[in-house]
Amino acid sequence: MKLLKLVPDDTNFDFVRLRSWAFGLTLILSVLAIGVTFAKGLNFGVDFEGGLMIEERFASPPDLDKLRSVVDAQGLGEASLQQFGDPRTLTIRLPVQEGADEGATNAAVKKVEVAIAEAFPGATFSRYSTISGKVSGELIRNGILAVVLSILGIGLFAIVRFEWQFGVSTIAAIIHDLLMTLGFFALTQFEFDLNIVAAVLTIVGYSINDKIVIDDRIRENMRRYRKMDMREIVNLSVNETLPRTVMTSVTILLALGALLFLGGHVLRGFTAAMILGIVVGTYSSIYVSSSLLITLGLRSDPSIERAPRGGGIDNAERIAPREPRAE
């Protein structure tokens, strides 16, 4: 039986030729992502902001002004309303209830639930969550620390495993992936909570996995074709790993697509972040991380003079690989 191949094994795309356009697009998207994030901000969930979050589902899309008035009349603080998944499902966010224990929180939730049920017949209570301001501050610090340490650890690994150029290009590509994710959440105003931090760390893990596979093939070809131009080595390496990259991305996207449409609105933000991360991570692996190695001055063998054009060993001639360096 013939195996399914999304990409032929003998592809010969000139990815490096488009690196100037790719770098320009990457820079523009990164600046736009930063601008949108600062302009609109992230819609932090209760995990990061603290407070009380109540989720209600209505029989039909409610009048937001009326709903806000009903909740504010309960004397629990100014309410913030956010559509969650579809127009009939809303989250109601209230400030941290000072000195409130679990019993007081349950009473506040019950108070809001009864008031909404009277004003909007058919409304049903889904869930609620609460967290103190102190704990939310710790979660923000721990979330940022986890992401920063993961990026630094990955960069250090790439420097030790390969060359310093690999570490720099990998960190640059991962930062690009993270900026795209932040810009997406700022633009869509999906709730940004601990689930999204988990998605971000998963995106980082997928991105580095894809990049390490390509970087390892580049290093192998640098040893195998010591006289070949670096542009040709990068193109060859990316083309050799392209079937694996595309097949991995497509299979993951199929699973995430099912989760997006069938997993419910609770997982929608997490799944959307993962899908964006897979697409952007694949792009950055092929067009950003690999091509950046050329800009950073990586050469196949700096200790050997290249043969002049028209004489000596041809650039594409394959020679026996040298003994691997101690690492």
For each residue, the residues with C-beta under 8 A, 3 or more apart:
1:
2:
3:
4:
5: 8 9 243
6: 243 246 247 250
7: 11 242 243 246 247
8: 5 11 243
9: 5 243
10:
11: 7 8 239 242 243
12: 235 239
13: 235 238 239 242
14: 17 18 235
15: 18 19 234 235 238 239 286 287 290 291
16: 19 231 234 235 290 291 294
17: 14
18: 14 15 21 22 287
19: 15 16 22 23 287 291 294 295
20: 23 24
21: 18 24 25
22: 18 19 25 26 287 288 291
23: 19 20 26 27 288 291 292 295
24: 20 21 27 28
25: 21 22 28 29
26: 22 23 29 30 176 284 287 288
27: 23 24 30 31
28: 24 25 31 32
29: 25 26 32 33 176 179 180 183
30: 26 27 33 34 176 179 180
31: 27 28 34 35
32: 28 29 35 36 183
33: 29 30 36 37 179 180 182 183 184 186
34: 30 31 37 38 179 183
35: 31 32 38 39
36: 32 33 39 40 183 186 187
37: 33 34 40 41 42 182 183 186
38: 34 35 41
39: 35 36 186
40: 36 37 186 187 189
41: 37 38 186
42: 37 182 185 186 192
43: 82 185 189 190 191 192
44: 47 48 49 191 192 193
45: 48 49 53 191 192 193 194
46: 49 50 51 52 53 93 129 130 131 136 193
47: 44 131 136 139 193 194
48: 44 45 136 139 140 143 192 193
49: 44 45 46 93 136
50: 46 96 131 132 133 134 135 136 137
51: 46 93 94 95 96 130 131 133
52: 46 76 93 94 95 96 97 105 108 109 128 129 130
53: 45 46 91 92 93 94 128 129 130
54: 91 92 93 94 109 112 113 125 127 128
55: 84 89 90 91 92 125 126 127 128
56: 89 90 91 92 113 116 123 124 125 126
57: 88 89 123 124 126
58: 61 62 88 89 90 120 122 123
59: 88 120 121 122 123
60: 88 122
61: 58 87 88
62: 58 66 67 88 90 120 123
63: 66 67
64: 67 68 81
65: 68 69
66: 62 63 69 70 119
67: 62 63 64 70 71 81 90 92 116 119 120
68: 64 65 71 72 79 81
69: 65 66 72 73
70: 66 67 73 74 115 116 119 120
71: 67 68 74 76 79 92 94 112 115 116
72: 68 69 78 79
73: 69 70 115
74: 70 71 108 111 112 115
75:
76: 52 71 79 94 95 97 108 111 112
77: 94 95 97
78: 72 94 95
79: 68 71 72 76 92 93 94
80: 92 93 94
81: 64 67 68 90 91 92 93
82: 43 90 91 93 189 191
83: 86 87 89 90
84: 55 89 90 91 191 265
85: 89 264 265 266 268
86: 83 89 265
87: 61 83
88: 57 58 59 60 61 62
89: 55 56 57 58 83 84 85 86 126 265
90: 55 56 58 62 67 81 82 83 84
91: 53 54 55 56 81 82 84 191
92: 53 54 55 56 67 71 79 80 81 112
93: 46 49 51 52 53 54 79 80 81 82
94: 51 52 53 54 71 76 77 78 79 80 97 108 112
95: 51 52 76 77 78
96: 50 51 52 100 132 133
97: 52 76 77 94 100 104 105 108 130
98:
99: 104
100: 96 97 104 105 108
101: 104 105
102: 105 106
103: 106 107
104: 97 99 100 101 107 108
105: 52 97 100 101 102 108 109 130
106: 102 103 109 110
107: 103 104 110 111
108: 52 74 76 94 97 100 104 105 111 112
109: 52 54 105 106 112 113 125 128
110: 106 107 113 114
111: 74 76 107 108 114 115
112: 54 71 74 76 92 94 108 109 115 116
113: 54 56 109 110 116 117 125
114: 110 111 117 118
115: 70 71 73 74 111 112 118 119
116: 56 67 70 71 112 113 119 120 123
117: 113 114 120 121 123
118: 114 115
119: 66 67 70 115 116
120: 58 59 62 67 70 116 117 123
121: 59 117
122: 58 59 60
123: 56 57 58 59 62 116 117 120
124: 56 57
125: 54 55 56 109 113 128
126: 55 56 57 89
127: 54 55
128: 52 53 54 55 109 125
129: 46 52 53
130: 46 51 52 53 97 105
131: 46 47 50 51 135 136 139
132: 50 96 135 136
133: 50 51 96 136 137
134: 50 137 138
135: 50 131 132 138 139
136: 46 47 48 49 50 131 132 133 139 140
137: 50 133 134 140 141
138: 134 135 141 142
139: 47 48 131 135 136 142 143 194
140: 48 136 137 143 144
141: 137 138 144 145
142: 138 139 145 146
143: 48 139 140 146 147 194 197
144: 140 141 147 148
145: 141 142 148 149
146: 142 143 149 150 197 201
147: 143 144 150 151 178 197 200 201 204
148: 144 145 151 152
149: 145 146 152 153
150: 146 147 153 154 201 204
151: 147 148 154 155 171 174 175 178 204
152: 148 149 155 156
153: 149 150 156 157
154: 150 151 157 158 170 171 174 204 208
155: 151 152 158 159 167 168 170 171
156: 152 153 159 160 167
157: 153 154 160 161 167
158: 154 155 161 162 166 167 170 171 211 212 215
159: 155 156 162 163 164 166 167
160: 156 157 327
161: 157 158 166 212 327
162: 158 159 165 166 167 215 216 219
163: 159 166 167 298
164: 159 167 168
165: 162 168 169 292 293 296 297 298
166: 158 159 161 162 163 169 170 215 293 298
167: 155 156 157 158 159 162 163 164 170 171
168: 155 164 165 171 172 292 296
169: 165 166 172 173 288 289 290 292 293 296
170: 154 155 158 166 167 173 174 208 211 215 289
171: 151 154 155 158 167 168 174 175
172: 168 169 175 176 288 289 292
173: 169 170 176 177 207 211 284 285 288 289 292
174: 151 154 170 171 177 178 204 207 208 284
175: 151 171 172 178 179
176: 26 29 30 172 173 179 180 280 284 288
177: 173 174 180 181 203 204 207 277 280 281 284
178: 147 151 174 175 181 182 200 203 204
179: 29 30 33 34 175 176 182 183
180: 29 30 33 176 177 183 184 276 277 280
181: 177 178 184 185 199 200 203 273 276 277 280
182: 33 37 42 178 179 185 186
183: 29 32 33 34 36 37 179 180 186 187
184: 33 180 181 187 188 272 273 276
185: 42 43 181 182 188 189 190 192 196 269 273
186: 33 36 37 39 40 41 42 182 183 189
187: 36 40 183 184
188: 184 185 272
189: 40 43 82 185 186
190: 43 185 196 268 269 272 273
191: 43 44 45 82 84 91 196 269
192: 42 43 44 45 48 185 196 269
193: 44 45 46 47 48 196 197 269
194: 45 47 139 143 197 198
195: 198 199 267 269 270
196: 185 190 191 192 193 199 200 269 270 273
197: 143 146 147 193 194 200 201
198: 194 195 201 202 270
199: 181 195 196 202 203 269 270 273 274 277
200: 147 178 181 196 197 203 204 273 277
201: 146 147 150 197 198 204 205
202: 198 199 205 206 274 277
203: 177 178 181 199 200 206 207 273 274 277 278 281
204: 147 150 151 154 174 177 178 200 201 207 208
205: 201 202 208 209
206: 202 203 209 210 252 277 278 281
207: 173 174 177 203 204 210 211 277 281 284 285
208: 154 170 174 204 205 211 212
209: 205 206 212 213
210: 206 207 213 214 245 248 281 282 285
211: 158 170 173 207 208 214 215 284 285 289
212: 158 161 208 209 215 216
213: 209 210 216 217 241 244 245
214: 210 211 217 218 237 238 241 245 285 286 289 290
215: 158 162 166 170 211 212 218 219 289 290
216: 162 212 213 219 220
217: 213 214 220 221 237 240 241
218: 214 215 221 222 233 234 237 290 293
219: 162 215 216 222 223
220: 216 217 223 224 237
221: 217 218 224 225 228 233 236 237 240 300
222: 218 219 225 226 233 300 301
223: 219 220 226 321 322 324
224: 220 221 318 319 321
225: 221 222 228 232 233 236 300 315 316 318 319
226: 222 223 300 301 304 319 322
227: 300 301 304 306 307 313 314 315 317 319
228: 221 225 232 233 236 300 315 316
229: 232 233 300 315
230: 233 234 293 294 298 299 300
231: 16 234 235 294
232: 225 228 229 235 236 315 316
233: 218 221 222 225 228 229 230 236 237 300
234: 15 16 218 230 231 237 238 290 291 293 294
235: 12 13 14 15 16 231 232 238 239
236: 221 225 228 232 233 239 240
237: 214 217 218 220 221 233 234 240 241 290
238: 13 15 214 234 235 241 242 286 290
239: 11 12 13 15 235 236 242
240: 217 221 236 237
241: 213 214 217 237 238 244 245
242: 7 11 13 238 239 245 246 286
243: 5 6 7 8 9 11 246 247
244: 213 241 247 248
245: 210 213 214 241 242 248 249 282 285 286
246: 6 7 242 243 249 250 282
247: 6 7 243 244 250 251
248: 210 244 245 251 252
249: 245 246 252 253 278 279 282
250: 6 246 247 253 254
251: 247 248 254 255
252: 206 248 249 255 256 278
253: 249 250 256 257 275 278 279
254: 250 251 257 258
255: 251 252 258 259
256: 252 253 259 260 271 274 275 278
257: 253 254 260 261 275
258: 254 255 261 262 263
259: 255 256 262 263 267 271
260: 256 257 263 267 268 271 272 275
261: 257 258
262: 258 259
263: 258 259 260 266 267 268 271
264: 85 267 268
265: 84 85 86 89 268
266: 85 263
267: 195 259 260 263 264 270 271
268: 85 190 260 263 264 265 271 272
269: 185 190 191 192 193 195 196 199 272 273
270: 195 196 198 199 267 273 274
271: 256 259 260 263 267 268 274 275
272: 184 188 190 260 268 269 275 276
273: 181 184 185 190 196 199 200 203 269 270 276 277
274: 199 202 203 256 270 271 277 278
275: 253 256 257 260 271 272 278 279
276: 180 181 184 272 273 279 280
277: 177 180 181 199 200 202 203 206 207 273 274 280 281
278: 203 206 249 252 253 256 274 275 281 282
279: 249 253 275 276 282 283
280: 176 177 180 181 276 277 283 284
281: 177 203 206 207 210 277 278 284 285
282: 210 245 246 249 278 279 285 286
283: 279 280 286 287 288
284: 26 173 174 176 177 207 211 280 281 287 288 289
285: 173 207 210 211 214 245 281 282 288 289 290
286: 15 214 238 242 245 282 283 290
287: 15 18 19 22 26 283 284 290 291
288: 22 23 26 169 172 173 176 283 284 285 291 292
289: 169 170 172 173 211 214 215 284 285 292 293
290: 15 16 169 214 215 218 234 237 238 285 286 287 293
291: 15 16 19 22 23 234 287 288 294 295
292: 23 165 168 169 172 173 288 289 295 296
293: 165 166 169 218 230 234 289 290 296 298
294: 16 19 230 231 234 291 297 298
295: 19 23 291 292
296: 165 168 169 292 293
297: 165 294
298: 163 165 166 230 293 294
299: 230 302
300: 221 222 225 226 227 228 229 230 233
301: 222 226 227 304
302: 299
303:
304: 226 227 301
305:
306: 227 315
307: 227 311 312 313 314 315
308: 311 312
309:
310:
311: 307 308
312: 307 308
313: 227 307 317 319
314: 227 307 317
315: 225 227 228 229 232 306 307
316: 225 228 232
317: 227 313 314
318: 224 225
319: 224 225 226 227 313
320:
321: 223 224
322: 223 226
323:
324: 223 327
325:
326:
327: 160 161 324
